[in-house]
Amino acid sequence: MVFNCIICRYHEIATKGNNRNMFEKCLVDNMRHAVKSIAPECRIKRIRGRVWIEPGNDSGFFDPEILPQICGKLKNVFGLESFSPAVLLPVDMDVIRQTALELAPEVFAASSKECPSFRVRARRSNKRFALTSNQIEIDLVTAIAEKLGENSFTINLKNADITLGCEIRDEFSALYFDVIHGPGGLPVGSNPRVLTLLSGGIDSPVAAWQIMKRGSPTDYITFHSSPYTPPETVDKVRGLAAKLNTFQRKGRLFIVNLAEFQKAVRDNCSERLRTVLYRRAMFRIAEAVARREDCKALVTGEALGQVASQTVANMDTINRAIDMLVLRPLVGADKLETIAIAEKIDTMKQSSVQVPDSCTVFAPSNPATSAPVDLALKEESKIPDYAGILEKIIQDIEIDA
């Protein structure tokens, strides 16, 4: 089947009132960027709440080999609720009916069922059109039944094997058989850039994805403890960053070696507070990078009560190390919910690769679960040249741009 259009739908953008135009422009820009590497000739258009893509080539139809690749890219564009490869037509019921009759035999022949269930779903925003949505549905079902035979399908209005979609607008009509779901949310770039603390675990990649879904592009910062952790520690995070970047324009990865600070904590501070002190230093380093790179908030994959550093008391003590906003998209999430998202966005396999991370270096056997701020400050004061150690670490940060 050949298509000359991809109808694109959004949901949350439609609620944006006076700002809607800005969100639509951002969405179109991201769609154009997503498909330009495989179909640079595509034209993206928008009129009054609907966005669609046209092939822009000489034939006027999408190449059947390229179309699945375009759809694969669109699946990762935040702001898109769904989209459908479609046949764009004039607003003429005779043309719509004739085209439906030409398309239906191929679609029914491809069905795995001898007598599939079928329905028509019409949407008529053009109120000047002569037929109502219900009348359009009856017209098309009747015509297809006459062509294919009444025993070629059954009617199921709720959960049909085959659904013919028909859209009637002022400017055009369209027919389609497939609705492909996008990630929804807001287009990336409609909110300010943030910096995600990206570990090799399951949670932080999901947190980064969740924050992109709310419109914020993200850079990443990761911590390793070479020579106490192997190169594979950073390689694993690079793989996660690459996977996440399929949902946005490429975010940079800042790579930080925390080993010198961890040795200073080991040699001078209470063992029970090591994890909290590590996290406070990570936050300070991340804040410095975020302010330098004009990122407006930090993002973490912390979930309340998940590990010792993620109790209310310890998160408060860690947070007080900095003045910057910290966003925690997963703070109330169940682990199984997070795993389900990780599997959906295809980070679960990479997150499950077993390599040591910086948090395991000199890890306490019995970490404190309620470390007061004043105690953390007292322990930090025992470290000679605390600020100098962090400054040197910041100066030595590597950047994967």
Secondary structure, DSSP 8 states (H G I E B T S, - for coil): ---SEEEEE-SGGGG-GGGHHHHHHHHHHHHHHHHTTT-TT-EEEEETTEEEEE--SSSSS--TTTHHHHHHHHTT-TT--EEEEEEEE-S-HHHHHHHHHHHHHHHHHT-SSSS-EEEEEEEE--TTSSS-HHHHHHHHHHHHHHHH-GGG-EE-SSS-SEEEEEEE-SS-EEEES--EE---SB-TTSS--EEEE--SSSHHHHHHHHHHHBT--EEEEEEE-TTSS-THHHHHHHHHHHHHGGGSS---EEEEE-HHHHHHHHHHS-GGGHHHHHHHHHHHHHHHHHHHTT---EE----TTSSGGGSHHHHHHHHTT--S-EE-TTTT--HHHHHHHHHHTT-HHHHTS----GGGTT--SS--SS--HHHHHHHHTTSTTHHHHHHHHHHT-EEE-
